[in-house]
Amino acid sequence: MKMPCYFISHGGGPWPYIREWDEQYKALRESLERLPAELPEKPKAILMVSAHWIGSEILIMGSEKPGMLYDYYGFPEHTYHVHYNAPGDPALAARVQGMLTDAGFETRIDLDRGFDHGAFVPLAVSFPEADIPVVQVSINRNYDPAYHIRMGQALAALRDEGVLIIGSGLSYHNLRLLGPAGSAPSAKFDQWLQDAILGKTREARSRAMEQWEQAPAARLAHAQEDHLVPLMVAVGSAGDDAATCVYHETNAFGGITATSFKFG
């Protein structure tokens, strides 16, 4: 059965493991907890495209038992000992590499890469049993929209095989403009994002992503677009499927507007 695909805003650092942040992240947590019920069946595997893995080529997690990568700083000690024990899927990793190579992408299997927080943090909320195989895939440091849309298109057939494709980033990511200072630019960019994604054809969505720098407050919302690029992969994977907004709030990080989308 065909799976939808997602772009999720994954929040900040190891937030599910910090009890003092429970109220602050209530809306995001609830959206991620709802995700399994939005699927037609339990995924056979999850392909996670994380903003926190960036390479000069597309890197693909090939480990059978991925470890952990605590790629955050200054958080409580216990957050450096959490584990998400989902298995890897070397066969799926090889298939992903083949699909991308056939589409003209440079790729490499990485046997050492562990789950970064762009992957394990949202997965720990949505799939706490950690019983679904997960393969993590990098983005390319070129940040080229058309490149990453094509990447999503090359992988789209996996959805028909029961693989859930998730692009994990943030709809707003400017660490220097959080809280009240980021309220206006995040709201302006988010409104453009909603208009660009919802109710639009595949062609219109792709054109909008390719021209995202022309959006209101674009470079205030994304001084560097690493956290927006996973959306481009999701847009490519979505094909003609309609988009819905599955998470939206206006007070994330003390005043930021943030959004997640489901396609299909």
N, C-alpha and C positions, 0 to 999 in steps of 0.2 A: 504494500500500500504506500502511496506517495506521501512523503513527509513534507510539511512546510519547512521554511527556513526562517532564520531570525537575525536581526541585529539587536543586540542588547547593550544597554548602558550598564556596566558592571560595578559601578560604585568606586569607592576609594579604599585602597589597601585591603587588609584582611577584616573588613567590617563585620562579617557574620560572627566572628570569634571574639568580638568586643561588646560585652553586654551593655556597657554604658551607651552604645550607639543604637540600641534596639529601636527606640522611638524615632530617631533621625532617619533610619533606613527602613521604616515600616512599609512604606509604599513599594519600594524596590523589592524588599523581601517577598511581599505578597504577590507581586507580579511574577517573580521567579518561581514561587511555590505553585502558582497556577499553571505554569508552562506544561507540565506533563499531561494535565487534563485537556489541554488544547490540541494534543496530538491524536491522530487516528488510532494509534497503537504504540506499544513500547518500541522505541528505536532499536534496531539491530546494532547500531553503533552511532557515535557522535563524532562529527568532524568539527573541531573548534579552531577558528581563525582568530588568533589573539593579537591585539594591538601591542602586546608586550614581547612579541618575538619578531624581530626585524632582521632581515638578511639581505645580502647582495644578490641572492637567488631565492627561490622558494624552498624552504627547509621543511622537512616532514618528519615528525616524530616516529621513529621506527622501533622503539623499545617494546618488549612484551610486558614489562612491568615498570612503567615510568616512575621516576622518583619525584621529588618536590624541589621547586625553585622558589625560594622566599625572596622575591625581587621587590622588596619594600623596605623602608628604613624608618627607624625611630618608633616602632610600635612595641607593645608589651611583649615581654620575653616569651610568653606561652604561644604567641602567634608564629613563632619560628620553630614550633614543634608539632603543628597540626599536620594531618595527613589526609589526602584524598587518594584512596587505594583502588581506583578504577583500573582495570587492565588496559594495556595497549592492544593494538591489533596490527601486527606486522603485515598480514595479508592485505588489509585495507590500505595501509601505508604504501605498499608496493603498487596497489591499484591506483591510488591517487597519483603517485609518481608517474605511472604509465599514462594516465589521462592527461596530466599536465605536460609531460614530455611530448606526447602526440600533438598537443595544441601549440607547441613551439616554445614552451617555457623551460628555462634552466632550473633544474631541481637537484636536491640532494637529500638522501635519508640521513637523519641524525639519530644515532643509537643512544646518545648520552643525555639528550634533553629531557628535563623533567617538567611537570606542570607548573606554569607560572600563574600569578594570581589573577590574570585576565581569564584563565581557564578554570582553575580549581575553585575560586571563590564563588562564581555563579553556579557552577555545577554542584557544589556542596549544598547549595540551597535548593536547587531544582531536583537533583537526583542524589539525595544523601546516602542512599544505599550503595552507591558507587559500584553498581553491578553491570553497567553498560560499558562496553569497550570504547575508549576515547583515543582519537588520533588528533594531535595538535599540529597546525600548519602555520607557518610564518607569513607575514606580509613582506613585500620588497621595499627596501629603503628608498627606492625611486618615488614612492608614494603616487605613482601615476594613476589617475582615475581609470582611464581606458584599459590599462594593463590589468588592474584588479577587477574590473567588470568582466573582462575576458577570462580571467582566472575563475571567477564564479560561474561563468557560462560553461567552462571546461569541466567543472565538477558537478553541474546541475543534475546529470543523469543518476548520480548517487541517491538522490531523493527518491527515485522510483525503486530503489533497492532497499528502502527502509533506513537510510542513513540520515540523521538529523544534522543539518549544516547550521552552525551558529557563528556569526561574526560578533566578536566581543570587543567593545571599545567604550566610548562615551560620546553622546551627542554634543556635549560641550566639554572641552578639556583645555583650560588655561589656568594653571596652578597659581599664576600671579594675579588672577582676577577671579577669586572665589568670594562667596558671601555677597554682601550688598553691592560691591563693586562690579560683580559679574551679572547682576540681575538683569539690567537692560540689554547688554549684548547677547546674553544667552537667550532671552525671550525673543529678540529680533531674529536671531539665527534659527531658533527652533520653529518659529512661525514659517520661515522660508522652507525649512526642512519638511514640515508637515505638508505644505503646499506642493512641494516637489515630489513627495512620495505617495501621498494618499490620493486615490482616485485617478491616478495617472497611468498611461500606457508604459510598456517596457521601454519604448523609444524615448518617451518624455522623461522618464526617471533617469535613464542613462545620460541623456543630454544634460540634465540638471546636475548630476554628479560630476560630469566632466567639466562643468562650468561653476563648480561650487564656490570658487574664490570670488565670484561676482555677487554672492549672496550678501545681504545686509549683515554687517558685523562679522564677516567670515573669518578674518584673521585675528579678531579679538576672541572669537569662539574657539579657534584652533590655530594658535600661533605656530604649532607644528601639527600636521594632520594625521599623525599615526593612529589616533583614536577614532578618526572618521573613516579611515581606509577600510576597516572590516565591513562597514555599511556598503561600500562599493562592491565587495565580494558578494554580499547578500543580495544586492540588486541584480548582479549578474546571474546568480543562482536562481533568482525568483522567476525569471522568464516573464510570462504574461500573467502570472498570478497576482491577484489583488493584494494590497497591503492594508493592514489594520494597525492601529496604535495600541499596544498592549501594556504600556507603562508611560505615564506622563505626570510630572509634578513640577511645581514652580518654586519649591523651597528646598531643593537638594543642596547640600553643602552650604546651608544657611542663606539661600536666596537664588539658587541657580535653577533654570528650567532644564529638565532632562527628559529624554524620551527613548522608548524602545519600539521596534516594529516587528511584526510577523508578516510573512509573505506566504499566501496559500492557506 
